[in-house]
């Protein structure tokens, strides 16, 4: 079970890092609030991407 949890965390972390990087590149002004909002939105999108991938595997 721990291996499954570690894999899930690694997948969400990879999605989050990629999506945060895209957000950072696309914004025009990188202040603290913009980065925080982008990181939060990327976390939600990463969780949705994992759920969508798991649903597609079934």
Secondary structure in CASP SS format (residue, H / E / C, confidence):
PFRMAT SS
TARGET T0000
AUTHOR 0000-0000-0000
METHOD secondary structure of the structure
MODEL  1
X C 1.00
X H 1.00
X H 1.00
X H 1.00
X H 1.00
X H 1.00
X H 1.00
X H 1.00
X H 1.00
X H 1.00
X H 1.00
X H 1.00
X H 1.00
X H 1.00
X H 1.00
X H 1.00
X H 1.00
X H 1.00
X H 1.00
X H 1.00
X H 1.00
X H 1.00
X H 1.00
X H 1.00
X H 1.00
X H 1.00
X C 1.00
X C 1.00
X C 1.00
X C 1.00
X C 1.00
X H 1.00
X H 1.00
X H 1.00
X H 1.00
X H 1.00
X H 1.00
X H 1.00
X H 1.00
X H 1.00
X H 1.00
X H 1.00
X H 1.00
X H 1.00
X H 1.00
X H 1.00
X H 1.00
X H 1.00
X H 1.00
X H 1.00
X H 1.00
X H 1.00
X H 1.00
X H 1.00
X H 1.00
X H 1.00
X H 1.00
X C 1.00
END
